[in-house]
Amino acid sequence: LHTRDLQQMSELKFKLVKAEQEATALEQNVTRLEGQVTRYKSAAENAEKIEDDLKAEKRKLQRELRSALDKIEELESNNSHLSKRLEKMKSSRGMAQTP
């Protein structure tokens, strides 16, 4: 083999080692990124579950609020009706007492 051939072989061996190192680094990077993807997927699924739970809780609270507002309206109407009856009773009692 000529010196030139030996030099080319040496360069090719160097390039091969360098390429193998890069491949190893890329494989490690892929493994690291796959781990991140797994963690992000898990976090996203957990966030979606929490979101669903919060939506259900919000619906429940909105139902309770509507029910409470309906009850308030009913009680206010009842209170108004009773107040009017009381005023009528006071008024008729006042008339009955005046000669």
N, CA and C of each residue as an Amber inpcrd file, in Angstrom:
protein
   297
   0.8420000  -1.1880000   0.0000000   0.0000000   0.0000000   0.0000000
   0.8820000   1.2440000   0.0000000   0.4210000   2.2040000  -0.7160000
   1.1470000   3.4630000  -0.7850000   0.8480000   4.3210000   0.4330000
   1.6630000   5.2820000   0.6410000   1.4790000   6.2090000   1.7500000
   0.1450000   6.9330000   1.6070000  -0.1920000   7.2340000   0.3700000
  -1.4450000   7.9370000   0.1220000  -2.6270000   7.0460000   0.5030000
  -2.5740000   5.7840000   0.1800000  -3.6350000   4.8470000   0.5330000
  -3.7570000   4.7110000   2.0460000  -2.6170000   4.6350000   2.7340000
  -2.6270000   4.5310000   4.1970000  -3.2330000   5.7800000   4.8160000
  -2.9220000   6.9130000   4.2350000  -3.4520000   8.1810000   4.7440000
  -4.9750000   8.2170000   4.5490000  -5.4420000   7.7640000   3.3990000
  -6.8780000   7.7320000   3.1420000  -7.5820000   6.7700000   4.1010000
  -6.9630000   5.6070000   4.3340000  -7.5470000   4.6360000   5.2720000
  -7.6250000   5.2310000   6.6710000  -6.5710000   5.9320000   7.0560000
  -6.5450000   6.5580000   8.3730000  -7.6600000   7.5960000   8.4860000
  -7.8380000   8.3870000   7.4390000  -8.8940000   9.4020000   7.4350000
 -10.2750000   8.7460000   7.4930000 -10.4350000   7.6670000   6.7360000
 -11.7210000   6.9640000   6.7380000 -12.0220000   6.3450000   8.1030000
 -10.9920000   5.7640000   8.7360000 -11.1690000   5.1960000  10.0780000
 -11.5830000   6.2970000  11.0570000 -10.9150000   7.4670000  10.9480000
 -11.2390000   8.6030000  11.8140000 -12.6930000   9.0330000  11.5930000
 -13.0990000   9.1360000  10.2990000 -14.4710000   9.5250000   9.9730000
 -15.4700000   8.4860000  10.4990000 -15.1100000   7.2020000  10.4230000
 -15.9710000   6.1360000  10.9180000 -16.1630000   6.2550000  12.4300000
 -15.0670000   6.4570000  13.1630000 -15.1520000   6.6170000  14.6230000
 -16.0050000   7.8320000  14.9670000 -15.7680000   8.9160000  14.2460000
 -16.5370000  10.1390000  14.4830000 -18.0260000   9.9040000  14.1920000
 -18.3360000   9.2050000  13.0970000 -19.7280000   8.9160000  12.7470000
 -20.3680000   8.0130000  13.7980000 -19.6230000   7.0410000  14.2980000
 -20.1530000   6.1630000  15.3460000 -20.4330000   6.9440000  16.6220000
 -19.5330000   7.8800000  16.9500000 -19.7540000   8.7240000  18.1300000
 -21.0130000   9.5790000  17.9520000 -21.1710000  10.1470000  16.7570000
 -22.3570000  10.9690000  16.4810000 -23.6260000  10.1160000  16.5510000
 -23.5580000   8.8900000  16.0140000 -24.7150000   7.9930000  16.0560000
 -25.0810000   7.6750000  17.5000000 -24.0650000   7.4050000  18.3330000
 -24.3120000   7.1210000  19.7510000 -24.9490000   8.3400000  20.4340000
 -24.4070000   9.5230000  20.1330000 -24.9560000  10.7500000  20.7260000
 -26.4110000  10.9480000  20.2860000 -26.6770000  10.6780000  19.0030000
 -28.0470000  10.8300000  18.5020000 -28.9900000   9.8180000  19.1410000
 -28.5170000   8.5820000  19.3300000 -29.3460000   7.5630000  19.9870000
 -29.6760000   7.9700000  21.4170000 -28.6730000   8.5210000  22.1080000
 -28.9130000   8.9800000  23.4860000 -29.9170000  10.1390000  23.4950000
 -29.7900000  11.0090000  22.5070000 -30.7120000  12.1440000  22.4030000
 -32.1400000  11.6490000  22.1390000 -32.2660000  10.6550000  21.2460000
 -33.5800000  10.0770000  20.9590000 -34.1780000   9.4780000  22.2290000
 -33.3840000   8.7340000  22.9790000 -33.8560000   8.1280000  24.2270000
 -34.3220000   9.2090000  25.2090000 -33.5280000  10.2710000  25.3250000
 -33.8790000  11.3780000  26.2220000 -35.1850000  12.0330000  25.7740000
 -35.3100000  12.2780000  24.4610000 -36.5200000  12.9160000  23.9380000
 -37.7450000  12.0190000  24.0820000 -37.5660000  10.7090000  23.9100000
 -38.6810000   9.7830000  24.1060000 -39.1690000   9.8200000  25.5540000
 -38.2100000   9.9360000  26.4810000 -38.5750000  10.0650000  27.8950000
 -39.3740000  11.3350000  28.1430000 -38.9300000  12.4270000  27.5030000
 -39.6580000  13.6960000  27.6470000 -41.0720000  13.5700000  27.0770000
 -41.1850000  12.9370000  25.9140000 -42.5010000  12.7680000  25.2890000
 -43.4240000  11.9850000  26.2200000 -42.8940000  10.9200000  26.8130000
 -43.6900000  10.1110000  27.7460000 -44.1650000  10.9580000  28.9270000
 -43.2440000  11.7450000  29.4850000 -43.6190000  12.6060000  30.6230000
 -44.6460000  13.6580000  30.2030000 -44.4530000  14.2660000  29.0250000
 -45.3930000  15.2890000  28.5580000 -46.7640000  14.6950000  28.2770000
 -46.7860000  13.4840000  27.6930000 -48.0730000  12.8280000  27.4340000
 -48.7990000  12.5610000  28.7390000 -48.0580000  12.0830000  29.7260000
 -48.6510000  11.7930000  31.0330000 -49.1870000  13.0770000  31.6690000
 -48.3950000  14.1450000  31.5770000 -48.8270000  15.4320000  32.1430000
 -50.0700000  15.9500000  31.4100000 -50.1000000  15.7800000  30.0880000
 -51.2500000  16.2420000  29.3050000 -52.5010000  15.4430000  29.6730000
 -52.3510000  14.1260000  29.8150000 -53.4930000  13.2960000  30.1960000
 -54.0050000  13.6910000  31.5750000 -53.0790000  13.9380000  32.4860000
 -53.4620000  14.3540000  33.8390000 -54.1770000  15.7080000  33.8040000
 -53.6530000  16.6260000  32.9930000 -54.2770000  17.9470000  32.8770000
 -55.6750000  17.8320000  32.2950000 -55.8540000  16.9380000  31.3040000
 -57.1790000  16.7430000  30.7160000 -58.1510000  16.1720000  31.7410000
 -57.6740000  15.2470000  32.5750000 -58.5270000  14.6720000  33.6120000
 -58.9480000  15.7590000  34.6050000 -57.9730000  16.5760000  35.0030000
 -58.2780000  17.6710000  35.9360000 -59.2760000  18.6380000  35.3000000
 -59.0680000  18.9360000  34.0040000 -59.9840000  19.8330000  33.2960000
 -61.4020000  19.2480000  33.2760000 -61.5110000  17.9520000  32.9790000
 -62.8270000  17.3020000  32.9700000 -63.4770000  17.3700000  34.3510000
 -62.6730000  17.1150000  35.3950000 -63.1990000  17.1780000  36.7630000
 -63.6790000  18.5850000  37.0930000 -62.8830000  19.5860000  36.6700000
 -63.2660000  20.9750000  36.9430000 -64.5320000  21.3650000  36.1860000
 -64.6600000  20.8900000  34.9470000 -65.8690000  21.1910000  34.1790000
 -67.0930000  20.5760000  34.8520000 -66.9500000  19.3280000  35.3170000
 -68.0620000  18.6680000  36.0040000 -68.4210000  19.4250000  37.2780000
 -67.4090000  19.8460000  38.0230000 -67.6410000  20.6060000  39.2590000
 -68.3190000  21.9320000  38.9410000 -67.8860000  22.5880000  37.8610000
 -68.4950000  23.8620000  37.4640000 -69.9720000  23.6650000  37.1230000
 -70.2780000  22.5950000  36.3570000 -71.6790000  22.3250000  36.0160000
 -72.5050000  22.1000000  37.2840000 -71.9330000  21.3230000  38.2200000
 -72.6330000  21.0440000  39.4790000 -72.8930000  22.3550000  40.2430000
 -71.8770000  23.2010000  40.3310000 -72.0320000  24.4670000  41.0520000
 -73.0180000  25.3900000  40.3520000 -73.0220000  25.3700000  39.0180000
 -73.9890000  26.2020000  38.2900000 -75.4180000  25.7230000  38.5430000
 -75.6120000  24.3880000  38.6060000 -76.9400000  23.8530000  38.9340000
 -77.3510000  24.3020000  40.3360000 -76.4010000  24.1770000  41.2790000
 -76.7030000  24.5860000  42.6570000 -77.0200000  26.0780000  42.7280000
 -76.2730000  26.8790000  41.9610000 -76.5160000  28.3260000  41.9490000
 -77.9070000  28.6340000  41.3940000 -78.2610000  27.9940000  40.2620000
 -79.5980000  28.2090000  39.6900000 -80.6850000  27.8250000  40.6870000
 -80.4720000  26.6940000  41.3680000 -81.4420000  26.2350000  42.3660000
 -81.5580000  27.2530000  43.5030000 -80.4060000  27.7490000  43.9690000
 -80.4090000  28.7310000  45.0650000 -81.0800000  30.0280000  44.6270000
 -80.8110000  30.4580000  43.3860000 -81.4430000  31.6940000  42.8920000
 -82.9490000  31.5170000  42.7540000 -83.3640000  30.3330000  42.2890000
 -84.8060000  30.0530000  42.2000000 -85.4360000  30.0960000  43.5850000
 -84.7580000  29.5140000  44.5690000 -85.2710000  29.4980000  45.9420000
 -85.3580000  30.9220000  46.4930000 -84.3290000  31.7290000  46.2130000
 -84.3450000  33.1310000  46.6660000 -85.5330000  33.8590000  46.0540000
 -85.7300000  33.6520000  44.7530000 -86.8570000  34.3140000  44.0710000
 -88.1860000  33.8770000  44.6920000 -88.2890000  32.5770000  44.9520000
 -89.5200000  32.0520000  45.5670000 -89.7310000  32.6600000  46.9510000
 -88.6590000  32.7270000  47.7600000 -88.7810000  33.2830000  49.1100000
 -89.0810000  34.7810000  49.0780000 -88.4680000  35.4990000  48.1240000
 -88.7420000  36.9340000  48.0160000 -90.2030000  37.1710000  47.6170000
 -90.6990000  36.3380000  46.7040000 -92.1020000  36.4520000  46.2810000
 -93.0280000  36.1530000  47.4650000 -92.7000000  35.0980000  48.1940000
 -93.4900000  34.7230000  49.3730000 -93.4380000  35.8370000  50.4130000
 -92.2580000  36.4080000  50.6180000 -92.0900000  37.4970000  51.5840000
 -92.9190000  38.7140000  51.1690000 -92.8840000  39.0170000  49.8790000
 -93.6670000  40.1570000  49.3810000 -95.1630000  39.9190000  49.6010000
 -95.5970000  38.7100000  49.2890000 -97.0130000  38.3550000  49.4810000
 -97.4100000  38.4750000  50.9550000 -96.5630000  37.9370000  51.8460000
 -96.8680000  38.0020000  53.2840000 -96.8390000  39.4380000  53.7990000
 -95.8960000  40.2380000  53.2670000 -95.8290000  41.6500000  53.6820000
 -97.1170000  42.3780000  53.2990000 -97.6160000  42.0930000  52.0830000
 -98.8670000  42.7290000  51.6480000-100.0320000  42.2920000  52.5300000
-100.0850000  41.0040000  52.8630000-101.1520000  40.5000000  53.7480000
-101.0740000  41.1700000  55.1120000 -99.8270000  41.3130000  55.6380000
 -99.6410000  41.9560000  56.9390000-100.1090000  43.4030000  56.8900000
 -99.7710000  44.1040000  55.8190000-100.2100000  45.4960000  55.6830000
-101.7340000  45.5800000  55.6360000-102.3600000  44.6500000  54.9150000
-103.8270000  44.6220000  54.8510000-104.4130000  44.3840000  56.2390000
-103.8080000  43.4390000  56.9830000-104.3090000  43.1520000  58.3260000
-104.1590000  44.3610000  59.2350000-102.9990000  45.0300000  59.1470000
-102.7890000  46.2360000  59.9730000-103.7880000  47.3110000  59.6010000
-103.9930000  47.4440000  58.2960000-104.9050000  48.4660000  57.8050000
-106.3360000  48.1640000  58.2580000-106.7620000  46.9180000  58.1480000
-108.1390000  46.5810000  58.5740000-108.2710000  46.6550000  60.0700000
-107.2330000  46.3290000  60.8100000-107.2880000  46.4520000  62.2680000
-107.3820000  47.9160000  62.6720000-106.6290000  48.7420000  61.9420000
-106.6730000  50.1750000  62.2220000-108.0630000  50.7590000  61.9710000
-108.6890000  50.2680000  60.9140000-110.0510000  50.7490000  60.6020000
-111.0480000  50.2610000  61.6420000-110.8500000  49.0590000  62.1240000
-111.7810000  48.4940000  63.0920000-111.6620000  49.2150000  64.4130000
-110.4940000  49.7370000  64.7470000-110.3150000  50.4030000  66.0320000
-110.8020000  51.8400000  66.0010000-110.8260000  52.4600000  64.8690000
-111.2770000  53.8570000  64.8050000-112.7990000  53.8970000  64.8000000
-113.4070000  54.7080000  65.6790000-114.8710000  54.7570000  65.7740000
-115.5120000  55.4510000  64.6110000
